[in-house]
Amino acid sequence: MILPTILTALLVLVFFGVLAFALAHIRAVLDSIGGKPTSFLAKLRVGLRAIEKETSYLGPQVTQVNAGLSQIAAGLTSVDRHLVGTIDAVTRQEA
């Protein structure tokens, strides 16, 4: 009766030992990914911050470009109408 209790206690200790070992290994891997200033995650964060700062001026410029493209689209619509009229006139003249 005491032997199963001792075996169960030993099994519980082995289980917690293996669990502690696995958690320590997982922690080491996670530290290498993002726990230090030289980690991959920290380098990625610095790179993304640089991209954000370098592209921050694009927002206002894109608005201006869109306004200019809208004016060009309106002009091309007018040119299209004139070309359609010219083609119609030439077609009528040939007939």
C-alpha positions in Angstrom: 0.0 0.0 0.0 2.9 2.4 0.6 4.7 1.4 -2.6 2.0 2.9 -4.9 2.1 6.1 -3.0 5.9 6.4 -3.2 5.7 5.5 -7.0 3.0 8.1 -7.5 5.0 10.8 -5.7 8.1 9.9 -7.7 6.1 10.0 -10.9 4.7 13.5 -10.0 8.3 14.7 -9.3 9.5 13.4 -12.6 6.6 15.0 -14.4 7.3 18.4 -12.8 11.0 18.0 -13.5 10.3 17.4 -17.2 7.8 20.3 -17.2 10.4 22.6 -15.7 13.0 21.6 -18.2 10.6 22.1 -21.1 9.6 25.5 -19.8 13.2 26.6 -19.4 14.0 25.5 -22.9 10.9 27.4 -24.3 11.9 30.5 -22.3 15.4 30.4 -23.8 14.0 30.2 -27.3 11.6 33.0 -26.7 14.4 35.2 -25.2 16.5 34.6 -28.3 13.5 35.8 -30.4 12.5 38.9 -28.5 13.9 39.2 -25.1 17.1 41.3 -25.8 17.9 44.5 -27.7 19.8 42.5 -30.2 17.0 39.9 -30.8 15.2 39.4 -34.0 12.1 41.0 -32.7 13.9 44.1 -31.6 15.6 44.4 -34.9 12.3 44.0 -36.7 10.8 46.7 -34.5 13.6 49.1 -35.3 13.3 48.4 -39.0 9.5 48.9 -39.0 9.9 52.2 -37.1 12.4 53.4 -39.8 10.0 52.5 -42.6 7.2 54.3 -40.8 9.3 57.5 -40.4 10.7 57.3 -44.0 7.2 57.0 -45.5 5.4 59.4 -43.2 5.6 62.2 -45.8 3.8 60.2 -48.4 0.3 60.8 -47.0 0.0 64.5 -48.0 1.8 63.9 -51.3 -0.6 61.1 -52.3 -3.5 63.5 -51.7 -2.0 66.1 -54.0 -1.2 63.4 -56.6 -4.8 62.2 -56.5 -6.1 65.7 -57.0 -3.9 66.1 -60.0 -4.9 62.8 -61.4 -8.6 63.7 -61.0 -8.0 66.8 -63.1 -6.2 64.8 -65.7 -9.1 62.3 -65.8 -11.5 65.2 -66.4 -9.3 66.5 -69.2 -9.1 63.1 -70.8 -12.9 62.7 -70.7 -13.2 66.0 -72.6 -10.6 64.8 -75.2 -12.5 61.5 -75.5 -15.8 63.4 -76.2 -14.0 65.5 -78.9 -12.5 62.4 -80.5 -15.9 60.7 -80.6 -17.4 63.8 -82.2 -14.5 63.9 -84.8 -14.9 60.2 -85.6 -18.7 60.7 -86.0 -18.1 63.7 -88.3 -15.6 61.7 -90.4 -18.0 58.7 -90.6 -20.9 61.0 -91.7 -18.7 62.7 -94.3 -17.6 59.4 -95.9 -21.2 58.3 -96.2 
